[in-house]
């Protein structure tokens, strides 16, 4: 399965090379032209079959959240900083891999029975956590890990329950997989698939790509947080796993084009594609740069709901992933009109 292979690749923001090389090899036979820009974005253009063609950009990011090594202390423990937004409660005792040699380590904290009552009442921040690589002192640790080494979670792919999957990096290897599948098809419109870098640290790759990918519209394929566990109020769930692709009307970086937003809902209904409205105006994604930069263009965001996002154990439903793919395919098959 391509998605499983994508999720197994280490690709923390700024270190997307493995993901890019994998995707480039797979999509080159199906694309008209494949290029990599100076930022590191992979751009695959496919010419449409129609005479008067619209040009649609599809965008998904290759990078994942992770960490970067700052150096070792005297006891041989590795201090780190985060790359992207990561809840420190989600990382304690989790295994990681560090650097090109994939040095194994475990994220540690002061043992609970050694913490003061006040410490037990608060969340330990990342600067009070460390990575244990089994080194006895600073010199031993520095033979294994250098400052600037990227750190990624180690997490097994597990299919479980009623059509669910658990893995790291589902955000946004799901979107990358959908783009790869789209490139295998034929459509009346021109399609440019943009696999961006450094989305998790400020939408940097998309900001560069938006200037030289000139399209009539941009559809951003994402994974987004599903707050559907426990007993949240209906309006606070944002979206729910197994209820279809989430169509956004607004987030912190963009507002969906009204006609394009309505067109997506219409296509979902007409093609019997499960869908839902993303209810929370939260987060941001590559739609922001594509809406504002390079002359600007209409945008819409289609997301796969994902539980425990930005953690080693993201959970999504295969049916929601299929719904995201089907809606994009329906839009392109109809010529990208809205």
N, C-alpha and C positions, 0 to 999 in steps of 0.2 A: 504494500500500500504506500503510495507516494507521500501521504500526510505523515505516516509513521516515520518514513525516512527523513522528511523535512524536520520533524520535531527532534530527531536524534542528533541533528547537526548543531554544533555550538555556534552561536551568532549573537553575542551580546553587542549592544550598540557600539559602532566603531570597529567591530571585528566580524563583519558579515561575510567575509571572503568565502568560507566553506559553503554557506547557503547560496551565495551568488553563483559559484562555480557549478553547483549541483543543478540549479535552475537553468543556467545558461546551456548546459549540455542537453538538458531535456527539451527545451523549447526551440532551440535553433532549427531543427528539422521542420517545424510547423510555421515559423515566422518568415515574413518577407525580409526583415532586417532586424538584427540584434546588436545593440551597442551598450557600452558602459561609459557613463559620463565621469568627469573628474571627481565628483563627490562619491562615486561608487554605486550609484543607482544603475540597475539593469533595466534597459528599455527595449521592449520587443514590439515591433510594429508589424501588423498584418493587414495587407490590402484587402478591401472588401470586393464583393462581386458585382455590386450595383453600378449603374452608370453615373448617377448623381448621388455621391456618397457623403453622408455625414461622418464626422470623425469623433469617436468616443474614446476617452482615456479611462482605463481601469487601473486603480491604484491599490497596492497592498504593501505593507512594510515587512522587510526580511528580518529586522533585528528583534531581539528579546531583552527583557530586563535582566540584570545580573549585577556583578560587582567588579571592582578593580583593586588590585593589591597596592597598599600604601607602603608596606615594608614590614619588617619583623621587629619584635621587641626582644629584650634580653632573655626572656624565657623561651623564645623560639616560636611564639604565637604570631600569626599574621594579622595585621590590622588592615581594614579595608574601608572603602567607601562604596556607596551604591551607584549603579548606572541605571537610572530610571527610578520610578516610584515603587518601593517595596516595603510592605508592612513588616517591621522587625519581629512581630509576634509570629510571622509565618516561616521564619528561617532558623530558629534555634534548633540545634541537633540535626539539621539537614546536611546531607553529604553534598560536596561540591567537587569540581575539577578546576585546576588552576593552570593557566599558561599553555604554551604549545605542547608541553610534555604531559599535559593532563594530570598533574600531580593531585592525588586524592587528599581531601581534607574534610573536616567536619566543623560546622559553625557552632561555637560554644558560648556559654555564659556562666556566670557564677552559679553554682549549684543552688537549688531552691532552699535547701536546709541551711545554707550559709548566708542567705540574704536576710537583711533586717526586715522588720515588719513593714517599714515604709517602702522598701524596695519591692516587697511582694505585692504592694498595692498599686504599683506603677509599672508601665511598660518600659523595659530596658531599651534604650536607644541603640542604634547601630554602633555608635562610638564606644559603647561599653561591651560590645560583642567582639569576637575574634574568631580566627580560623585555626584549628589545630591540625597541623600536617605531620605530627609525630616527631618534630625536631626537638632536640634537647636544649638548644640555645640559639642565639641569634646567628652565629656563624653557620650552624647546620641548616637553619631555615633559609639563609641567603643562598645556599647551594641549590635549593629547590625552587625558590620563588623570588622573582625580581619585582621591584616597584613598577607598576604599569601592566603587570600580567593580568589578563582578563580572567574572571571567575564566573563559571556558570553552574547552575544547579544540576545535580545528577538525579534523574527521575526516570523510572521505567514507564513505558507505554502500557496501559492496562485497559482492556475493554471489559466493561462490567455492567451489571444491572440490565435495564431495558433500553439497550441501544446507546449507552453512554461510553465515553472514553476519557481516561485520565492521562495527562502528560504535561510536561513543561512546554512552553513556547507555542501553545495553541494560538496565542496572541502574538503574531498574526500569521503563523504558518498556514492556518486555515485559509486566509485570504490568498496567500501565495499559491496554494494548491488549486484553488478555484481559478485563478488567473491562468495557471498552467493548463488546466483542463479546457478553458475557454479557447486558448490558442490552437487547440486541436480541431476546432470547428470552423465552419465557413459562414460568413455573414454578409449581408448587403452593404454594411457600413465598414469604414476603416476602423481598426481597433489598435490602440497602443496600450500595452500592458506595462505598467511602471512598477517595478519592484524596488521600493525605496529603502534607504539606510537611515539610521539614527532618528527614527520617529520617536522613540521612547525618551529622548533627551532634548526635545524641542522642535520636532518636525523638520529637522535640518535638511534631510535628503529631499523631501518634497518641496521645500522652498527653492532649492536649486533646480529640480526637475520641472517645476511649473513654468519656468522661464522659456525653456526650449521645447516643451511638449505643447504645441498649440492645437487645441481640440475644441469641439463645439460644446462639450460637457465633460465632466469628470465624475465617475462613480467610484467611491472609496469603499473597499471591502475590508471590514474590520472584525475583531472580536470585542465584545463589550461586556461589562460586569452585569451578571444576573444576580439580583438581590432577592431570590425567591425561596430561600431556605428559612426555616423557623416560621414566625408568624408576623411578617411585616405588613403594614397597611398596604392596600392595593396600589395606591399611588406612589409608594416608596420601593416597589419591586424593580423598577426600571425596565426589566424584561424578564422573561421566564424561559428556562430550558425546556425544550420539547414543544414550544408553541410557535415555532417558525422563525423566519428571518426577521430581525428588528429593523424597521425603517425609521430613521431619525428625521425630525423636523428642525432640530437645533441642538448645538452643544456649545462648549465654551470657546470654540474657535471658528464656527461657521453656522450659517442658517441655510437650510436646504432651499433650493429653487422651488417655488410653489408648484409650477406646472410639472416639473420633474418629480417632485414628491408625490403629487396626485397620480401621475402616470405609473409610478411603481406600484401604488396601491391598486390601481385599475388592472394592471397586468397580473398581479398576484391573484386577484379575484377571478379574472377571466381564465386563468390557467390552473386554478385550484391549487395554488401554492400556499402553504401555511405561512402566515405573517402576523406581525404585531407591531404596534407603535412603540418605539423606545420612549418611555414616559419621563425619564429624568433628563434634565438639561445639565449634564455633567461631563467632565473630561474634555478631551480634544483629540484631534487626529489629523491626518494629512489633507482632509477637506479644507482646512483653514488656508494653507498656502495656495492650494489650487483655486480657491475662490477669489483670492486677493492678488496673487502675484502673476507676472507674465502676461498682463493684459486682462486677467480675470476670466472666469467662466462659470456657468451654472454647475452646482455640485449637489450630490445626494449621497448619504452614507447608508450602506446596508451591512448589518452586523450579525454575527453569530453569537447568541447568548452564551456566556461562559461563567461558570462558578469559580470562585477562588482565584480570580485572575491575578496576574503578577505574582504568582507563587510557584513552587515546584510541582504543584498538583492541580493544574487547571482541569476543569471538567466541562465537556460539551456533549451535545447529542448529534449523532450522525444525521438524524432527520433534519435538524436545523441547518447543518452544513449543506445538505442536499438542497434545501429550500433557498439558501443564498445563491447557490450555483444556478438553480432553475430560473430564478428571477432575473439574474444577469443575462442568462442565455435568451430568455423571452424578450428582454429589452433589445438586445442586439439583433435577434431574428426579425424583430419588427422594424429594423433599420435605425434604431436609436432616436426615433422621433418622440417629441413630447410637447 
